[in-house]
C-alpha cells in the first residue's frame, strides 16, 4: 500500500542495491544459523566419541584377574562389566603407594556404553587422593563376567552434550530466520517508499531501519 495513494501506472523498477537494510544482513543471518548448526554437529560427534572411548575394551579382563590403572585426585576411573550380566560383581584395589587410600564406590546412576555389538555397563567408580598406579582386581561368584577399565562417564554429561547438540542449532536457526524475516519486511517497506518517490517526489524520510544499513 503506497503512503500517497496508488501510483497511476505500473510499479517502477527499483535497483535492489538501493534498498535498506542491505542484503548483507541476509548473509549475516545465514552465517549465524550455519555456525550454530556447525557447533551442534561438533558437539554431537564429540559427545559420541567421548562416550564410546570411555571404555577401554582393549584391556578387558576376566573375572578373578586384575588390571593396573593410573588414578589421580582429579581423575575418576571406572570399571565396566560386559552386559548382560546377573551375577553380583566385586572389585577392590590390591596395590598402590603406601599411605594412599583409594576408594571403590558404586555409582548412583546406571550408564551403559555400546561399542560395536557389545554393551558395557559401569559398575564401579575408583577415586584416589594420591596420583599413582593402582592394581585393581574384580570377580563374581560365578567367575563368568568380563570387566574393562575406563573413564567415569555418566548420563548427566551425555545429556549435557546432547542438549548442546539440539539447543544451539535450534537457537541459531530461529535467530537467523528472525533476522531474515525482519530484514525482508523492512526492505519491502523501503521498496514501496522508493516507488512512491518516483511518482510523488520526496515528501518525507524513508521508513526506519533501526540502524541497519
N, C-alpha and C positions, 0 to 999 in steps of 0.2 A: 504494500500500500504506500503510495507516494505521499510525502508530507504536504504537498501543494496541489493535490488532485492528480488524476490520471494524466499521463502525457498524451498529447494529441496524435501521436504516431507510434510506430514500433520502438521498442526499447533500444537505446543507443548501445554501441559496443564499448565496453569499458575494459581497458587494459588491466589484467589481473595484478600486474605489478603495482598499480595504484591503490589497491585495496589494503585496508588495515583492519586487524593486525596482519603482519606479513605471513607468508606461507611457511616461513621457517619455524613458526610455532607448531605446525603440524609435525615437522621433523622432530622437534623437541618432545612432543607428546609421544611419538613413536619410539624415541630413544629411551624415555622413561619406562615404557612398557617392556621394551626389549631387554634393558638392563635388569629389571626386576625378574623377568622370566628367566634370564640367564642365572641370576642368583639362586632362584628356585631349583633350577636344574643342577647346579653345582652342589647345592645343599643336599639334594636327593642322592646324588652319586656318592658324596662324602659320607652321608648317613648310612647308606647301604654298605659301602666299603668298610667303614669303621666297625659296623656291626658284625659283618662276616669275618673280619680279621680279628675280632675279639677272642676267637677260639683258635688255639694253635694245635690243630688236629695232627700236624706232623710229629708232635711229641706225645701223642696219645699213649697211654699205658694201661695194662690190665690190672684187675683187682689184686691187691697184695704187693704190687710194685710201687716204686717211688719215682719222683721227679724233682729236679733241682730248679728253684725259682729265685730270681733276684727281686726282693721286695724292699721298697723304701718307705719312709714316713708319708710321703705324698702319693705313693703308688699303691693302689689296691689290686692285688692279684685275685684270681678266681679259679675255682675248679669246676669243670663241666663234666657231665656224665652223658654218655650216648643214650638217646631215647630209642624205643620206650624202655622203661625200667620200673620194676615194682618192689625191688629189694631196698632195704634201708642202707644207705651208704654212710661211710665214716672216713674222715680224713684227719690227719694230725701232723704237726711239724716234728720231725725226728732229728734235725740237726740245724745248727746255726751258731752265730758267735755267742760267746759266754756273756751272760748278763742280759741278753735280749729276751723279750717276752712276746713272741709272735702270737697272734690270736686267730683262731679259725671259727668263723661265725656263719650262721645260716641266714641268707638274705631274707628281707621282709617280703619281697615280691618274686614271682616266677618270671624268668626270662629265658626264652628259647631262641637259639640261632640255628638257621638251616644252611648247611654247606653242601651243595650238590643235592644228593638224595638223603643225606644224613642229618638228623636233628640232634642238637646238643643242648642240654638244659643246665643252667647254672645252679649248682647245689651248695657251694661254699665260697665264702669270701675270706681272704687272708690279709691280715694287717700286721705291720711291724713298726716299732719305734726306731729301730736301727737298720739302716740300709745295708743289706748283705745278701749272701747266697743262703737259701734255706732248703733243706731237704724235706719233702712232703710225701707221705705215703697215704694211700687210700685203699679201702677194701669194702666188701659187703659180705653178709653171711653166706651167700651162695657162691661167691667168688666168680660171678659171671659178668660183672659190669666193666665197661671200658671208660676210663677217665681221660681228661685232657686239660692242660693248664690254659689260662687265658687272662684277658683283662676283665675288670668288673664293669662291663657294660650293663645298663639297666633299661627298663621300659621307659622311665621318665626321660632319659637322654634321647632315646629313639623317638619318642613322641615329640620332643622339642625340635628335633631335626625335621620331622615331617611337618610340623606346624610352620616352620620357616619355609619349607618347600611349597606349601599351599598358600599361606597368607601373603608372603612377599609378592609373588607373581600376581595374585588377585588384586592387591592394593595397587600394584604398578599398572595393571590393565585398567582398573577403574580410574586412576589418576590420568592416564593417557587418554582414555575415552572422554573423560570430563573436559580436559583441556581442548581436545579436538572439537568437541561439540560447542564449547563456548567460543572458540576462535571462528568456527564455521558460522555461527549465528551472527557474530559481530561483523564478519566480512560481508555477510548477506545484507545487513543493515547499511553498512558503508557503501555497498554497491548501489543500493536503492537511492541513497543520498546523492551519490555522484551522478546517477542517471537523472535525478531531478534537477541537478545544477545545469545539465546540458540544455534543458528546456526553459528553466526559470531563472538561471543565473544564481550567483552565490547569495543566499539570504540568511545564513547562519553558520555556526560551527558544525563540523561533522559529528556523528554520534560518538560518544565517549568510548575509548578503548582501554581505559584503566591502565594507561602507561605502556601497553603492549604496542610495539612499533613494527 
